[in-house]
């Protein structure tokens, strides 16, 4: 079931810069502290989180936070 379709453009410079800052933060943490140092609390719009079943998972995925989804769908 499709709820809504929305056009999304990173032409909004402020939004683009914050998403880039989230990316740069994750990249910096991986380079300086290692992959294990990534936390779900990182990032304003995009966050690294564990992926997979149970606690102790070592794989990560990147998720759009609720604020970003709201902007994409035009709710914010």
N, CA, C and O atoms as CSV, one atom per row, in Angstrom:
chain,resi,resn,atom,element,x,y,z
A,1,UNK,N,N,0.842,-1.172,0.000
A,1,UNK,CA,C,0.000,0.000,0.000
A,1,UNK,C,C,0.892,1.241,0.000
A,1,UNK,O,O,1.805,1.357,0.818
A,2,UNK,N,N,0.632,2.132,-0.888
A,2,UNK,CA,C,1.390,3.384,-0.991
A,2,UNK,C,C,0.613,4.477,-0.270
A,2,UNK,O,O,-0.568,4.697,-0.539
A,3,UNK,N,N,1.286,5.155,0.645
A,3,UNK,CA,C,0.633,6.224,1.400
A,3,UNK,C,C,0.703,7.551,0.661
A,3,UNK,O,O,-0.294,8.265,0.562
A,4,UNK,N,N,1.872,7.877,0.147
A,4,UNK,CA,C,2.046,9.176,-0.491
A,4,UNK,C,C,3.286,9.151,-1.362
A,4,UNK,O,O,4.271,8.486,-1.040
A,5,UNK,N,N,3.233,9.866,-2.446
A,5,UNK,CA,C,4.392,10.048,-3.306
A,5,UNK,C,C,4.731,11.533,-3.275
A,5,UNK,O,O,3.852,12.383,-3.417
A,6,UNK,N,N,6.001,11.834,-3.090
A,6,UNK,CA,C,6.415,13.228,-3.006
A,6,UNK,C,C,7.728,13.421,-3.745
A,6,UNK,O,O,8.607,12.560,-3.712
A,7,UNK,N,N,7.848,14.553,-4.408
A,7,UNK,CA,C,9.113,14.901,-5.046
A,7,UNK,C,C,10.053,15.427,-3.968
A,7,UNK,O,O,9.641,16.162,-3.071
A,8,UNK,N,N,11.298,15.044,-4.069
A,8,UNK,CA,C,12.265,15.467,-3.066
A,8,UNK,C,C,13.514,15.955,-3.761
A,8,UNK,O,O,14.054,15.275,-4.633
A,9,UNK,N,N,13.971,17.122,-3.381
A,9,UNK,CA,C,15.130,17.730,-4.014
A,9,UNK,C,C,16.046,18.266,-2.923
A,9,UNK,O,O,15.600,18.972,-2.018
A,10,UNK,N,N,17.318,17.929,-3.011
A,10,UNK,CA,C,18.273,18.443,-2.037
A,10,UNK,C,C,18.757,19.841,-2.421
A,10,UNK,O,O,19.854,20.249,-2.039
A,11,UNK,N,N,17.945,20.565,-3.170
A,11,UNK,CA,C,18.276,21.931,-3.538
A,11,UNK,C,C,18.238,22.886,-2.353
A,11,UNK,O,O,18.822,23.968,-2.407
A,12,UNK,N,N,17.554,22.490,-1.285
A,12,UNK,CA,C,17.526,23.282,-0.057
A,12,UNK,C,C,18.927,23.207,0.546
A,12,UNK,O,O,19.315,22.177,1.097
A,13,UNK,N,N,19.670,24.279,0.443
A,13,UNK,CA,C,21.080,24.292,0.850
A,13,UNK,C,C,21.265,23.933,2.322
A,13,UNK,O,O,22.196,23.205,2.665
A,14,UNK,N,N,20.400,24.428,3.185
A,14,UNK,CA,C,20.520,24.142,4.616
A,14,UNK,C,C,20.334,22.645,4.882
A,14,UNK,O,O,21.090,22.046,5.647
A,15,UNK,N,N,19.333,22.051,4.252
A,15,UNK,CA,C,19.081,20.618,4.405
A,15,UNK,C,C,20.252,19.813,3.854
A,15,UNK,O,O,20.714,18.866,4.491
A,16,UNK,N,N,20.727,20.185,2.684
A,16,UNK,CA,C,21.861,19.492,2.068
A,16,UNK,C,C,23.095,19.542,2.982
A,16,UNK,O,O,23.761,18.529,3.193
A,17,UNK,N,N,23.383,20.719,3.513
A,17,UNK,CA,C,24.563,20.868,4.367
A,17,UNK,C,C,24.453,20.043,5.642
A,17,UNK,O,O,25.457,19.512,6.119
A,18,UNK,N,N,23.240,19.924,6.208
A,18,UNK,CA,C,23.082,19.120,7.420
A,18,UNK,C,C,23.229,17.635,7.117
A,18,UNK,O,O,23.839,16.906,7.899
A,19,UNK,N,N,22.683,17.176,5.998
A,19,UNK,CA,C,22.845,15.772,5.617
A,19,UNK,C,C,24.319,15.479,5.355
A,19,UNK,O,O,24.819,14.418,5.729
A,20,UNK,N,N,25.007,16.404,4.720
A,20,UNK,CA,C,26.443,16.249,4.483
A,20,UNK,C,C,27.200,16.211,5.811
A,20,UNK,O,O,28.134,15.426,5.974
A,21,UNK,N,N,26.797,17.058,6.754
A,21,UNK,CA,C,27.445,17.067,8.076
A,21,UNK,C,C,27.225,15.730,8.790
A,21,UNK,O,O,28.133,15.227,9.452
A,22,UNK,N,N,26.037,15.157,8.661
A,22,UNK,CA,C,25.773,13.839,9.248
A,22,UNK,C,C,26.707,12.800,8.631
A,22,UNK,O,O,27.290,11.984,9.343
A,23,UNK,N,N,26.845,12.833,7.320
A,23,UNK,CA,C,27.742,11.910,6.607
A,23,UNK,C,C,29.192,12.113,7.056
A,23,UNK,O,O,29.907,11.153,7.343
A,24,UNK,N,N,29.605,13.367,7.110
A,24,UNK,CA,C,30.987,13.669,7.500
A,24,UNK,C,C,31.275,13.225,8.936
A,24,UNK,O,O,32.380,12.767,9.229
A,25,UNK,N,N,30.295,13.355,9.830
A,25,UNK,CA,C,30.462,12.916,11.210
A,25,UNK,C,C,30.693,11.401,11.268
A,25,UNK,O,O,31.624,10.932,11.923
A,26,UNK,N,N,29.845,10.653,10.584
A,26,UNK,CA,C,29.990,9.193,10.567
A,26,UNK,C,C,31.344,8.809,9.982
A,26,UNK,O,O,32.037,7.947,10.523
A,27,UNK,N,N,31.709,9.432,8.907
A,27,UNK,CA,C,32.989,9.146,8.256
A,27,UNK,C,C,34.154,9.430,9.200
A,27,UNK,O,O,35.086,8.632,9.300
A,28,UNK,N,N,34.100,10.557,9.885
A,28,UNK,CA,C,35.159,10.935,10.814
A,28,UNK,C,C,35.259,9.955,11.976
A,28,UNK,O,O,36.359,9.563,12.367
A,29,UNK,N,N,34.117,9.557,12.528
A,29,UNK,CA,C,34.124,8.615,13.648
A,29,UNK,C,C,34.724,7.285,13.216
A,29,UNK,O,O,35.527,6.705,13.947
A,30,UNK,N,N,34.348,6.795,12.040
A,30,UNK,CA,C,34.904,5.535,11.552
A,30,UNK,C,C,36.422,5.653,11.399
A,30,UNK,O,O,37.158,4.747,11.791
A,31,UNK,N,N,36.884,6.755,10.837
A,31,UNK,CA,C,38.323,6.940,10.608
A,31,UNK,C,C,39.116,7.104,11.898
A,31,UNK,O,O,40.226,6.583,12.009
A,32,UNK,N,N,38.566,7.818,12.872
A,32,UNK,CA,C,39.338,8.141,14.072
A,32,UNK,C,C,39.120,7.176,15.230
A,32,UNK,O,O,40.032,6.940,16.023
A,33,UNK,N,N,37.901,6.610,15.334
A,33,UNK,CA,C,37.587,5.759,16.490
A,33,UNK,C,C,37.231,4.331,16.096
A,33,UNK,O,O,37.230,3.429,16.934
A,34,UNK,N,N,36.929,4.132,14.822
A,34,UNK,CA,C,36.565,2.801,14.356
A,34,UNK,C,C,35.062,2.607,14.209
A,34,UNK,O,O,34.252,3.349,14.765
A,35,UNK,N,N,34.732,1.602,13.454
A,35,UNK,CA,C,33.344,1.276,13.120
A,35,UNK,C,C,32.499,1.026,14.367
A,35,UNK,O,O,31.327,1.400,14.412
A,36,UNK,N,N,33.087,0.401,15.362
A,36,UNK,CA,C,32.381,0.057,16.598
A,36,UNK,C,C,31.905,1.282,17.382
A,36,UNK,O,O,31.042,1.160,18.251
A,37,UNK,N,N,32.456,2.455,17.083
A,37,UNK,CA,C,32.117,3.675,17.821
A,37,UNK,C,C,30.861,4.365,17.293
A,37,UNK,O,O,30.409,5.347,17.883
A,38,UNK,N,N,30.294,3.872,16.198
A,38,UNK,CA,C,29.070,4.472,15.662
A,38,UNK,C,C,27.924,4.271,16.645
A,38,UNK,O,O,27.805,3.209,17.255
A,39,UNK,N,N,27.083,5.285,16.798
A,39,UNK,CA,C,25.953,5.239,17.717
A,39,UNK,C,C,24.693,5.754,17.026
A,39,UNK,O,O,24.763,6.610,16.145
A,40,UNK,N,N,23.560,5.234,17.428
A,40,UNK,CA,C,22.274,5.670,16.889
A,40,UNK,C,C,21.928,7.098,17.248
A,40,UNK,O,O,21.066,7.704,16.612
A,41,UNK,N,N,22.578,7.640,18.243
A,41,UNK,CA,C,22.313,9.022,18.646
A,41,UNK,C,C,22.979,10.039,17.717
A,41,UNK,O,O,22.723,11.239,17.821
A,42,UNK,N,N,23.825,9.564,16.820
A,42,UNK,CA,C,24.545,10.454,15.907
A,42,UNK,C,C,23.616,10.922,14.778
A,42,UNK,O,O,22.668,10.230,14.407
A,43,UNK,N,N,23.906,12.088,14.253
A,43,UNK,CA,C,23.202,12.593,13.078
A,43,UNK,C,C,21.902,13.303,13.394
A,43,UNK,O,O,21.146,12.884,14.271
A,44,UNK,N,N,21.653,14.373,12.675
A,44,UNK,CA,C,20.415,15.136,12.823
A,44,UNK,C,C,19.329,14.550,11.922
A,44,UNK,O,O,18.191,14.376,12.357
A,45,UNK,N,N,19.675,14.244,10.665
A,45,UNK,CA,C,18.711,13.714,9.710
A,45,UNK,C,C,18.972,12.262,9.334
A,45,UNK,O,O,18.037,11.530,9.009
A,46,UNK,N,N,20.230,11.840,9.374
A,46,UNK,CA,C,20.590,10.465,9.020
A,46,UNK,C,C,21.374,9.874,10.180
A,46,UNK,O,O,22.315,10.489,10.681
A,47,UNK,N,N,20.980,8.669,10.608
A,47,UNK,CA,C,21.644,8.055,11.746
A,47,UNK,C,C,22.147,6.655,11.403
A,47,UNK,O,O,21.491,5.908,10.677
A,48,UNK,N,N,23.320,6.309,11.935
A,48,UNK,CA,C,23.792,4.934,11.807
A,48,UNK,C,C,23.172,4.114,12.950
A,48,UNK,O,O,23.200,4.530,14.108
A,49,UNK,N,N,22.623,2.965,12.612
A,49,UNK,CA,C,22.059,2.094,13.643
A,49,UNK,C,C,22.466,0.663,13.373
A,49,UNK,O,O,22.843,0.300,12.259
A,50,UNK,N,N,22.381,-0.141,14.417
A,50,UNK,CA,C,22.678,-1.551,14.229
A,50,UNK,C,C,21.628,-2.164,13.322
A,50,UNK,O,O,20.485,-1.711,13.263
A,51,UNK,N,N,22.040,-3.190,12.628
A,51,UNK,CA,C,21.163,-3.879,11.690
A,51,UNK,C,C,21.233,-5.355,12.038
A,51,UNK,O,O,22.309,-5.884,12.316
A,52,UNK,N,N,20.129,-5.993,12.022
A,52,UNK,CA,C,20.135,-7.420,12.295
A,52,UNK,C,C,19.468,-7.753,13.614
A,52,UNK,O,O,19.111,-6.862,14.384
A,53,UNK,N,N,19.303,-9.027,13.865
A,53,UNK,CA,C,18.579,-9.479,15.052
A,53,UNK,C,C,19.404,-9.350,16.338
A,53,UNK,O,O,20.622,-9.529,16.342
A,54,UNK,N,N,18.712,-9.041,17.404
A,54,UNK,CA,C,19.305,-9.081,18.737
A,54,UNK,C,C,20.319,-8.001,19.039
A,54,UNK,O,O,20.756,-7.253,18.164
A,55,UNK,N,N,20.674,-7.949,20.300
A,55,UNK,CA,C,21.701,-7.017,20.759
A,55,UNK,C,C,23.072,-7.560,20.382
A,55,UNK,O,O,23.240,-8.769,20.219
A,56,UNK,N,N,24.021,-6.700,20.248
A,56,UNK,CA,C,25.370,-7.127,19.929
A,56,UNK,C,C,25.635,-7.248,18.436
A,56,UNK,O,O,26.694,-7.725,18.028
A,57,UNK,N,N,24.675,-6.818,17.619
A,57,UNK,CA,C,24.881,-6.869,16.170
A,57,UNK,C,C,26.038,-5.956,15.804
A,57,UNK,O,O,26.173,-4.870,16.368
A,58,UNK,N,N,26.867,-6.379,14.878
A,58,UNK,CA,C,28.015,-5.572,14.477
A,58,UNK,C,C,27.827,-4.920,13.121
A,58,UNK,O,O,28.677,-4.138,12.694
A,59,UNK,N,N,26.737,-5.222,12.435
A,59,UNK,CA,C,26.504,-4.576,11.145
A,59,UNK,C,C,25.717,-3.282,11.369
A,59,UNK,O,O,25.003,-3.141,12.362
A,60,UNK,N,N,25.856,-2.359,10.448
A,60,UNK,CA,C,25.182,-1.064,10.568
A,60,UNK,C,C,24.420,-0.756,9.283
A,60,UNK,O,O,24.776,-1.204,8.193
A,61,UNK,N,N,23.363,0.021,9.456
A,61,UNK,CA,C,22.596,0.544,8.335
A,61,UNK,C,C,22.372,2.024,8.628
A,61,UNK,O,O,22.513,2.468,9.768
A,62,UNK,N,N,22.032,2.766,7.616
A,62,UNK,CA,C,21.804,4.193,7.782
A,62,UNK,C,C,20.334,4.482,7.555
A,62,UNK,O,O,19.762,4.094,6.537
A,63,UNK,N,N,19.731,5.164,8.508
A,63,UNK,CA,C,18.302,5.404,8.496
A,63,UNK,C,C,18.003,6.893,8.437
A,63,UNK,O,O,18.718,7.709,9.019
A,64,UNK,N,N,16.935,7.232,7.723
A,64,UNK,CA,C,16.445,8.614,7.721
A,64,UNK,C,C,15.654,8.804,9.008
A,64,UNK,O,O,14.740,8.034,9.303
A,65,UNK,N,N,16.001,9.811,9.757
A,65,UNK,CA,C,15.257,10.116,10.979
A,65,UNK,C,C,13.873,10.642,10.611
A,65,UNK,O,O,13.631,11.051,9.475
A,66,UNK,N,N,12.979,10.623,11.578
A,66,UNK,CA,C,11.607,11.079,11.379
A,66,UNK,C,C,11.560,12.501,10.819
A,66,UNK,O,O,10.724,12.807,9.970
A,67,UNK,N,N,12.449,13.361,11.289
A,67,UNK,CA,C,12.485,14.758,10.806
A,67,UNK,C,C,12.745,14.818,9.310
A,67,UNK,O,O,12.132,15.619,8.605
A,68,UNK,N,N,13.660,13.968,8.814
A,68,UNK,CA,C,13.971,13.965,7.384
A,68,UNK,C,C,12.798,13.413,6.589
A,68,UNK,O,O,12.450,13.962,5.544
A,69,UNK,N,N,12.190,12.348,7.063
A,69,UNK,CA,C,11.023,11.788,6.366
A,69,UNK,C,C,9.915,12.836,6.301
A,69,UNK,O,O,9.243,12.969,5.279
A,70,UNK,N,N,9.726,13.572,7.383
A,70,UNK,CA,C,8.726,14.651,7.392
A,70,UNK,C,C,9.014,15.712,6.349
A,70,UNK,O,O,8.096,16.205,5.694
A,71,UNK,N,N,10.275,16.065,6.189
A,71,UNK,CA,C,10.652,17.053,5.168
A,71,UNK,C,C,10.440,16.495,3.773
A,71,UNK,O,O,9.951,17.200,2.890
A,72,UNK,N,N,10.805,15.233,3.564
A,72,UNK,CA,C,10.629,14.608,2.254
A,72,UNK,C,C,9.151,14.583,1.872
A,72,UNK,O,O,8.803,14.842,0.720
A,73,UNK,N,N,8.282,14.274,2.831
A,73,UNK,CA,C,6.852,14.182,2.546
A,73,UNK,C,C,6.136,15.520,2.648
A,73,UNK,O,O,4.923,15.596,2.451
A,74,UNK,N,N,6.889,16.581,2.960
A,74,UNK,CA,C,6.286,17.910,3.038
A,74,UNK,C,C,5.451,18.117,4.290
A,74,UNK,O,O,4.556,18.961,4.295
A,75,UNK,N,N,5.717,17.378,5.334
A,75,UNK,CA,C,4.959,17.494,6.575
A,75,UNK,C,C,5.576,18.500,7.533
A,75,UNK,O,O,4.911,18.948,8.466
A,76,UNK,N,N,6.834,18.861,7.319
A,76,UNK,CA,C,7.512,19.834,8.179
A,76,UNK,C,C,7.832,21.072,7.399
A,76,UNK,O,O,8.405,22.014,7.945
